[in-house]
């Protein structure tokens, strides 16, 4: 997931989110969302990104950081052996194995009554 690092830059510069909104041309609610610590990146125009870079005198990489999400990390390492996902996965495999080993059930043949 991509996260904003604007909160740390504002602290270094001594700016408030309101000043950021004024300088960059954002609405105050958008500026506050960007400054929220650990905020996920949201869609912004290239012109807004350019204005942020100009205001902070930095490159776009200084404003953003990539942090692998829990889901991405678990895909690489596999589920924790004690996790619910792992337990459910083992149970599914066990049920499938039991189904293949069991004898196929046969249906009782119906008798025809009175020409029906």
NORWOWO-V154312 format. One line per field, one symbol per residue. psi: psi as a letter, one per 20 degrees, with the letter a starting at -180 (. if undefined). A space follows every 10 residues. Layout:
# NORWOWO-V154312
psi->???
This chain:
# NORWOWO-V154312
psi->qpqqkhghgh ghikqrhggg ggghkrqghg ghhhippjpq prpqqhhggg hghghilrqh hihqqpoprh ghghhgirqp hjqgggghgh ggggggghhh hqqppqqppp qppkj.
